[in-house]
Amino acid sequence: QVQLVESGGGLVQPGGSLRLSCVSSGSIFRFNAMGWHRQIPGKPRELVAVIVGSNTTYYAHSVEGRFTISRHNTKNTGYLQMNSLKPEDTAVYYCNAHGVVGVRSYDYWGQGTQVTVSS
């Protein structure tokens, strides 16, 4: 069983930056994709960014141009660099790892890290 542990969240002023990290207890080479989602209480979890393979990325429209997702396979770590943060980015951010074995797929989730953007 793989565990994902996020870190790097916190309180930041509007316009500031944070870098979230997602450390895997196992090799991330096996994961076809890694992603970041976020959730505000009372609302469904939404996809923020995903990286497929080594360098194919997708971003939600609301964060495109401000956030950058990456993964460092030898460090078993995924990252989300968040710049020009806005109050509406406030949420709990969750790391996700997705893999496929034959016709079966699987997902792992971290416990979440709080990001608060406020002056």
SVG drawing of the C-alpha trace seen along z (x, -y; Angstrom):
<svg xmlns="http://www.w3.org/2000/svg" viewBox="-22 -42 38 49">
<polyline fill="none" stroke="black" stroke-width="0.4" points="0.0,0.0 1.4,-3.3 1.0,-6.4 1.1,-9.9 1.9,-12.8 1.4,-16.4 3.2,-19.4 3.8,-23.0 0.3,-24.4 -0.2,-27.4 -1.4,-31.0 -0.3,-33.4 -1.3,-36.9 -3.0,-37.4 -0.4,-37.6 2.0,-35.3 3.3,-31.9 3.4,-28.4 4.9,-25.1 3.1,-22.0 4.9,-18.7 3.6,-15.2 5.9,-12.5 5.2,-8.9 6.2,-6.0 6.8,-3.9 8.2,-4.5 6.2,-6.9 7.6,-5.4 4.6,-3.1 2.1,-5.9 0.7,-6.9 -0.4,-10.2 -0.2,-12.4 -2.6,-15.2 -3.7,-17.8 -7.3,-18.4 -8.8,-20.8 -11.9,-21.0 -13.9,-23.7 -16.2,-22.6 -19.7,-21.9 -18.4,-21.7 -17.3,-18.8 -13.6,-18.1 -12.2,-19.6 -9.3,-18.8 -6.6,-21.5 -3.8,-20.0 -2.5,-16.7 0.7,-15.5 0.6,-12.4 3.9,-10.6 6.8,-12.9 5.6,-16.1 2.0,-16.1 0.1,-18.5 -3.4,-19.8 -4.7,-22.7 -8.1,-23.9 -8.9,-27.1 -9.0,-29.0 -5.3,-28.2 -3.8,-28.1 -0.8,-30.4 -0.4,-30.6 0.1,-27.0 2.8,-24.6 2.6,-20.8 5.7,-18.6 7.0,-15.3 10.5,-14.1 10.5,-10.4 13.8,-9.7 12.7,-11.6 9.3,-9.9 7.8,-13.4 5.2,-15.5 4.9,-19.2 2.5,-22.0 4.0,-25.5 1.3,-28.1 2.0,-31.7 -0.2,-34.8 -2.5,-33.2 -6.0,-34.5 -8.5,-34.2 -10.6,-31.9 -7.6,-29.4 -8.3,-28.8 -9.0,-25.1 -7.7,-21.8 -5.4,-20.5 -5.1,-16.7 -2.4,-14.8 -3.5,-11.9 -1.6,-9.2 -3.2,-7.1 -2.0,-3.9 -3.1,-1.3 -2.3,2.4 -3.7,4.3 -7.4,3.4 -7.5,2.3 -6.8,-1.2 -6.1,-2.3 -5.8,-5.6 -4.0,-6.7 -4.8,-9.9 -3.0,-12.0 -4.6,-13.4 -4.7,-16.9 -3.0,-20.2 -4.7,-23.5 -4.0,-26.5 -5.4,-29.8 -5.0,-33.0 -6.0,-36.0 -4.7,-39.4"/>
</svg>
